[in-house]
Amino acid sequence: MFACSRCNVCALVPSMVTHDDAYMEFLDMYDNGHITKVEDLKSLMQQERLLRPYSEIDAMILHNNASENEMLKTVLYSQKNYVVDYRVIQEPEPEPGGVLTDLPIDEAIITALGERQIKKLYRFQEESIKKILQGKDVVIVAPTASGKTEAFCLPIVQKIAEEGQYQFAPLPSSSSPSSSRIKRPGRVFAIFVYPTKALARDQLPKIKHFAEPLGLHVNIFDGDTSKEEREYILSVCVPEIVVTNFDVLHYHLLNRTNFSRLIRTAKFLVIDEAHIYTGVFGANVHYIIKRLERLSTNKKMQIIAASATLPNAGEFCMSLFGRKMDVVYGKGRRGKINFVILFPSLHSHRTLMLDLVKHTISRNHKTIAFNKSHLSSELLAFYLSKQGIRIRVHRAGLLPSERRIVEHSFRNGSLLAISATPTLELGIDIGDIDAIVSDIVPINRLTQRLGRAARSGQEGYAFLALGNDPISQYYKAHPDDYLADQELAYTDPANPFVLEYQVLAMACDRPISVAESSPIIEDAIQKLVSNGLLQLQNGKFIPDFKKSMEILKDFSIRGIGSSIDIILDGKLIGERSLPQALEELHDNAVYFLSGRRYQVKKLHFDCRNKERHELHQQHQQQHHHQQQQEQKSSITSLASAYAELMRLPRDYPYYTRAVVNEWPSILETYEQKRVFGLQVAYCSLKIQKKVIGYSNIEIGQEVTKGTKVMLENPIEFEFITKGLVFRAPRPLDTLKLVMDDEQYIEMSGYHASEHVTIEGSSMITGGASQDLGGISLGSSGLIFIYDGSIGGNGASRALYDKFDKALGRTLRILTECSCKSESGCPRCTYSYRCGNNNEYLHKVAAAEVLTRIVEGQKTEIIGDDVPTDRPLV
């Protein structure tokens, strides 16, 4: 936007790469008389839909009875953003169930409900209770704070009381270890699993409230349980209900501890916040449950899961648990919420987020700002702190003690604002929340975030801040599509790395008999035998415990491989998982932690991944040519790695983004299909990454292209994952019109097509784009889109399944963006994750490529230029 009040002229210019290009366009418009008067600028912006006309905003406010709400009016009338939508969300009460006394539950449970002012359950709670009492596997999907805990806890304590081997006696007033040292009989009947220790401790009082009136003991057993408490649980008073997490279950099973023997009697397994167990984490959880069932003294454990957001609950739980689940859906209860969708027309997405947080906390509204990444959460806190606003960061990678301090400060009211990643989507109690500010997430994830606001019946606020990116630009024009795009949870238990680690852990739990060796685990067993980790004795595969434990001690069920420790002044202050860590913690990288910036003084990284993946590659080939090659294991331990940080001055002007070279190789093709005319293959891939340098991005400018600095010692890393590959058609019409180098045009068109396909497909695949990487191979037309996690996480599979819909939306994003720049702009072709600094992009060529795809032009992947360790059939 250009305006001169002295000359009384103004004009709107399409987005350009630089301000100079835009200014030249403005001068050209001036010379040709294509300008207007300054006083007509607002009308021009409304005409171009950069701003919503006052009349339309007036109608929104009137329709929602918000004329007295000064904060809301300030936001809607700011004339900085396009108001996409404003509505009041005030859901009706959930459908009530029957009278409590009609349910087949103990009178003591009814009394405990009455103590919490619960005189009647909701219909979904009643349905859940009945199904669980009937012995069915159930997944409960209902909003945050809707009563899911009561729905699964009540029937379980009822069944434990009925099935107990002795008469339960009322508990003493305190059930702490010090209150009683009388040894009592007992066994574990139920395991309640939560994704975090903080959430488990948050839910413990509620579980105890319903269990203790029936004489049942409930205890937490996790990494924070003291030695005295563990002794009490294991030797003095065995709890009927154990509250824990999957990390603890994994550790104790493979180490054959007393705790692992204790939990083998469990008849019920409860998994709360089930939507957390996606990707690699979910694949590990799948096998941990199988290992637990394998050791169980019961024929079959009853599984009950709960989540606030699982639109594909039945399909996902079938993959996660390996069994069919009955799905029960419920609605929640909350106060009135003012919901606003804003598009940042006249400033950046981050400035919009900053403004919204300042508006809410200036009126003493307790606010959580949700961000999509670690860096975004840190930058938001950084900018607000510079403006004198007290805000803290809550995200993974911070020490648990740091997160607990933030939670406590917010709960007691001494802190009004938190900049968070999805870590605070979980149901942990952090007190009343008045306002949610969120970047773009699928509608069901946003609904879960909204569930954190107005839980005490007060009026709440929820602001969805669209960004300067392709999918936000699309939703600005098609808001109804946003409300229809649901996040689908995904995981991939077939991940070969997870399978091999978990089979080794299974053997450590208890030797695997030959009779147990199913086709699913047979290949993994044979690799482990070849590597000397298992040996066959008397019909059983027995582990070499010393070698196995050395390998498994570095294995994280929440990822694959090691993390890089973050060290400041000789102390551990955080960690970051591979492979993402290498792009954020290379030498001289600027790293954000708790709202402060640090520089990496030195990255100490010694990874034997080359050996690991050569071995895995041999395994892939051997899978088809067992007589020709010796079988090898993909398991190799990683050496320790850490990054030393040093403090930066608060006025340091930059942060950094890595410059990365990547090269893919196809190891094995799992599946192929035609999408429009494209041959698309879903494959096992080897990805070779090299961090060769970094760009300095100026603080406050948010420029996409920064000054490059090359590393003296580039970092090389390679890993096996899964992904899809296709060959895009040539942009022939563009090549005829452009006199520049043809190879450059093709390469840039394919690179831009890869960017917008990933970014534009985000909500179709349920936000999976953040878990994806992409590579376009020069002018070959070959485009690879792969899972960003070692071994695969299921994200590329979600895209493969809906690839036709994703390509159609990708084309609309390109053609509807009004920018005139050759390379496009952040709202169409740019990607904030681009390892090439968003260089070599061509919007027109990309638009032609996508048009030819949608119109059905046929292409084949097969060719001499396909990087593969095996021929693609």
C-alpha positions, -999 to +999 in steps of 0.1 A: +000+000+000+014+034-011+000+068-001+011+104-002-012+129+015+006+159+000-001+146-036-034+131-025-026+098-043-027+062-032-025+027-047-026-010-037+002-030-053+003-068-054+029-085-032+065-084-045+097-100-033+112-066-023+099-031-015+119-017-044+100-040-069+067-029-053+077+008-055+085+005-092+051-011-098+035+019-080+054+044-101+042+025-132+006+028-120+011+065-113+025+071-148-005+053-163-031+070-141-041+038-123-042+055-089-069+069-066-072+097-040-061+092-004-095+098+010-107+068-011-081+044+002-103+028+028-130+021+001-103+007-022-091-017+006-127-028+012-132-033-025-101-055-026-113-073+005-083-063+025-107-049+051-143-058+059-167-029+054-180-013+086-215-021+076-207-058+076-189-057+109-219-037+124-242-065+113-220-091+129-219-072+162-257-066+161-264-102+153-243-114+182-255-088+207-220-075+213-226-037+211-215-033+247-183-053+244-156-026+241-126-050+237-144-070+210-153-038+191-117-026+193-105-058+177-131-059+150-129-022+141-091-021+141-089-017+103-057-037+103-072-071+096-099-087+075-126-100+098-133-134+082-160-144+108-174-135+142-199-157+160-209-165+195-205-201+205-229-211+233-236-248+230-268-262+246-264-285+276-254-320+267-283-345+265-291-356+300-290-393+310-313-411+334-315-410+372-283-421+390-301-447+411-312-464+378-275-471+370-260-504+381-234-486+404-227-487+441-245-464+465-210-451+476-203-439+440-237-421+439-228-404+472-194-394+458-210-379+428-234-359+450-204-345+469-193-330+436-228-316+430-235-342+403-271-353+406-275-366+370-251-378+344-251-369+307-263-394+281-228-401+267-215-408+303-244-432+309-238-449+276-201-452+283-207-467+318-231-493+305-208-504+277-178-506+300-198-526+325-207-550+297-170-556+291-167-537+258-137-519+245-147-482+243-133-449+231-150-418+245-148-386+224-161-355+242-149-320+247-125-308+274-141-306+308-172-325+297-169-353+322-149-380+304-131-390+336-164-399+353-175-418+322-147-443+324-137-441+361-171-449+376-177-483+358-141-494+364-142-488+402-176-505+402-162-536+384-131-537+406-153-537+437-174-565+422-144-586+411-122-581+441-108-612+457-115-599+492-138-575+510-126-539+507-124-520+539-129-482+541-096-464+538-082-443+566-086-405+563-052-403+547-038-429+523-003-416+522+026-439+529+030-425+564-007-429+573-006-467+576+020-494+576-005-523+579+002-547+551-030-556+532-037-580+504-042-566+470-035-566+433-036-542+405-069-543+386-065-512+364-038-491+348-047-455+340-022-440+315-017-403+309+007-387+284+024-365+310+032-368+347+017-334+353-017-344+338-016-377+358-012-357+391-038-333+380-064-361+376-054-382+406-077-364+432-107-370+410-099-407+405-094-411+443-127-393+450-146-421+433-124-450+443-117-445+479-154-448+491-153-484+478-121-491+498-099-489+467-063-476+467-051-454+439-014-445+435+008-428+410+039-447+398+062-427+375+096-410+373+087-386+401+076-412+426+099-412+456+118-443+468+096-445+499+064-443+479+076-470+455+084-493+484+050-487+499+033-495+466+054-526+458+056-541+493+031-526+517-001-517+500-007-528+464-031-503+448-061-515+428-056-486+404-021-475+392-017-442+374+013-440+352+026-433+316+038-454+287+075-444+293+073-461+327+055-492+314+081-496+286+111-493+310+098-516+337+086-543+313+119-547+296+139-545+329+116-571+345+112-551+377+089-558+406+065-532+392+063-551+359+053-582+378+027-562+398+008-548+367+005-582+350-028-588+369-045-557+354-078-563+337-084-527+326-062-504+306-073-467+304-056-444+279-066-408+283-059-381+257-056-408+231-052-384+202-016-377+216-004-411+205+001-403+168+031-408+146+061-426+160+049-422+196+017-441+187+036-468+169+056-475+201+025-474+222+009-500+199+037-524+208+039-516+245+003-525+248+009-558+230+039-565+253+017-558+284-010-581+271+016-608+263+026-609+300-009-604+314-024-631+336-058-624+321-069-636+287-076-601+274-074-567+290-104-544+285-092-512+268-109-478+274-097-447+256-108-411+259-101-379+238-114-345+232-107-346+195-108-378+174-131-375+143-117-408+130-118-424+164-128-459+152-102-461+125-074-446+145-080-468+176-081-499+154-046-489+142-033-479+177-048-508+197-052-534+171-088-540+180-123-527+172-136-502+197-171-490+204-172-452+199-192-430+222-195-393+213-205-366+238-209-328+240-195-304+266-206-275+286-190-241+287-198-204+290-205-180+262-175-177+239-169-149+214-152-166+184-134-144+158-114-154+127-090-127+116-067-124+085-037-100+088-042-078+058-021-048+067+005-064+090+021-097+097+006-128+114+029-124+144+019-087+148-017-098+148-010-124+176+009-097+195-020-073+193-046-098+203-026-108+234-021-072+244-058-065+240-068-094+262-043-089+290-048-052+291-083-060+304-069-086+329-081-116+309-060-147+315-047-157+281-030-186+264-015-180+229-011-212+210+017-214+184+025-241+158+062-245+166+089-240+193+103-210+174+069-193+170+062-196+208+096-183+217+094-154+192+059-143+205+071-142+241+103-125+230+085-096+212+059-092+240+086-091+267+104-064+247+072-044+250+071-048+288+045-075+289+051-104+313+046-137+295+062-171+299+067-200+274+053-235+279+065-260+254+082-294+250+120-293+253+119-272+285+127-289+318+096-302+336+104-280+366+103-249+343+069-259+329+055-265+364+065-230+375+047-216+345+015-236+353+015-227+390+020-190+383-008-190+358-031-210+381-026-186+410-030-155+389+005-141+392+009-147+355-017-136+330-002-148+297+014-179+283+029-185+249+025-222+243+028-250+218+001-277+219+015-289+252-013-270+270-041-286+248-041-314+274-067-314+301-043-303+329-059-278+353-043-245+350-072-225+364-097-203+347-089-191+313-106-161+297-091-159+263-075-182+237-054-168+208-045-195+183-026-198+151-042-219+124-050-255+134-078-279+122-113-270+135-115-299+160-081-290+175-093-254+178-125-266+195-104-284+220-084-252+227-117-233+230-126-259+257-099-244+279-118-210+280-149-201+300-150-233+318-163-216+350-192-201+331-177-167+324-177-150+290-148-161+270-129-151+239-113-172+212-093-156+183-081-176+154-052-157+138-048-167+102-013-163+088+006-150+057+007-185+042-011-205+015-037-223+036-047-191+055-051-172+022-074-201+011-095-200+042-099-163+040-117-169+007-134-202+017-142-200+055-168-228+052-140-252+042-122-244+074-152-254+095-154-287+075-117-297+076-112-321+105-079-333+119-074-370+114-051-388+139-026-411+122+001-436+133+021-463+115+028-494+136+045-509+105+075-485+111+104-509+107+126-491+132+099-491+159+092-528+152+128-538+156+134-519+188+101-531+203+107-568+194+141-565+211+123-550+241+097-578+240+124-604+242+139-586+272+104-587+288+104-625+283+121-647+258+101-651+226+091-687+218+092-699+183+054-704+184+050-667+191+070-657+160+043-643+138+050-631+102+048-595+116+078-599+138+097-627+120+119-604+099+128-583+130+137-614+150+159-627+122+178-594+120+183-593+157+196-629+156+220-620+128+233-590+148+240-612+179+212-595+200+190-626+201+200-663+200+177-694+197+179-718+226+155-746+233+128-731+211+131-696+225+148-664+213+168-651+242+184-617+243+219-607+251+209-585+279+241-565+281+242-556+244+204-551+243+202-528+273+231-507+259+210-501+227+176-497+243+188-472+270+191-445+243+158-454+227+129-429+232+094-442+226+084-406+218+108-405+188+135-426+173+172-422+181+188-397+204+180-362+214+206-335+215+211-321+251+212-283+254+239-271+279+243-236+294+270-229+320+276-266+323+239-273+332+213-292+312+185-268+304+166-286+276+168-311+247+158-314+211+151-345+190+169-356+159+168-350+130+152-315+136+178-307+162+206-305+136+188-277+118+183-257+150+215-264+170+243-262+144+274-240+152+264-203+155+227-210+154+205-187+174+183-208+196+153-195+216+146-209+250+120-196+275+118-163+256+155-156+256+180-160+227+212-179+229+239-188+204+253-222+198+290-220+207+296-256+197+276-286+186+292-319+197+276-344+174+290-379+168+264-400+151+269-434+136+238-430+114+257-437+082+264-472+095+228-475+108+212-467+075+236-487+054+226-517+075+190-509+071+194-505+034+210-539+033+180-553+051+156-538+026+175-554-002+179-587+017+141-588+022+139-596-015+172-614-020+178-634+011+201-659-006+223-631-020+231-610+011+238-614+047+210-600+069+219-570+091+201-551+119+191-515+116+197-510+153+229-492+162+234-471+193+239-434+190+268-416+207+259-388+230+254-354+215+250-320+230+251-283+221+268-257+242+250-224+243+262-189+252+241-158+260+234-131+235+228-094+241+191-086+242+195-062+213+212-088+190+195-081+157+191-117+142+178-151+145+188-180+122+173-205+098+194-235+085+203-239+048+199-276+040+207-298+010+187-330+007+188-361-015+162-390-015+166-426-025+137-451-030+144-483-010+111-501-015+077-494-031+048-504-010+019-492-031+011-473-063-020-456-078-031-431-104-042-396-092-056-377-121-029-387-146+000-390-122+016-423-112+021-418-074+040-443-053+041-448-016+076-459-006+103-465+019+129-437+014+164-429+025+168-392+031+203-377+031+205-343+048+234-319+049+232-286+069+256-265+049+249-231+064+223-207+078+205-174+070+205-145+094+169-133+097+165-098+110+144-095+142+112-076+135+114-078+097+102-114+094+118-114+059+118-148+042+152-144+026+182-136+048+219-133+045+235-167+040+265-178+060+282-211+051+294-236+078+331-245+079+321-281+088+287-291+073+267-316+093+257-347+074+228-370+086+207-396+069+177-416+080+151-440+067+115-429+065+083-433+043+069-410+017+053-405-017+069-397-050+055-386-084+068-370-115+051-336-123+044-327-160+066-301-178+053-265-178+056-262-217+035-231-221+055-212-196+088-223-212+075-209-246+067-175-231+098-171-210+132-166-227+152-174-196+171-207-190+146-235-195+162-257-169+159-229-143+122-224-151+114-261-148+134-265-116+118-234-100+083-245-111+087-279-095+102-265-063+072-241-060+048-270-067+064-290-039+060-261-014+024-253-021+014-290-023+027-295+013+014-262+027-019-263+009-027-298+020-022-291+056-058-292+069-070-319+044-046-342+062-053-328+096-024-305+100+001-332+089+022-307+068+042-299+099+053-335+101+063-336+064+094-327+044+097-322+006+123-325-021+120-316-058+149-330-079+161-303-102+144-302-136+135-339-135+099-333-123+104-358-095+088-346-063+092-364-030+071-357+001+082-376+032+076-381+069+099-359+089+104-386+116+129-415+114+111-446+102+079-427+093+050-413+113+020-418+090+017-382+078+027-389+042+003-418+042-025-394+052-016-372+023-013-402-001-048-413+007-063-378-001-038-367-027-065-359-054-082-334-030-049-319-019-038-312-055-071-296-063-068-272-034-032-265-042-041-253-077-068-230-062-043-215-038-019-206-066-045-192-090-064-172-064-033-154-050-031-119-065+007-115-062+026-106-094+061-117-082+078-143-104+086-164-074+053-159-057+049-148-021+045-162+015+007-166+007+013-190-022+047-205-029+070-197+001+075-221+029+089-211+063+105-246+065+124-243+031+160-255+034+169-234+003+159-201+018+129-199-006+151-195-036+144-210-071+106-206-071+085-198-102+048-192-095+035-192-131+054-224-140+040-241-108+004-230-117+008-246-151+022-278-136-007-281-112-032-273-140-018-300-162-020-325-133-056-316-125-065-318-162-053-354-163-019-353-181-003-387-176+032-391-162+053-420-151+078-422-123+100-448-140+132-434-156+170-434-154+169-403-132+150-419-104+173-422-073+167-457-061+186-486-046+161-510-063+144-506-097+109-492-094+084-516-110 
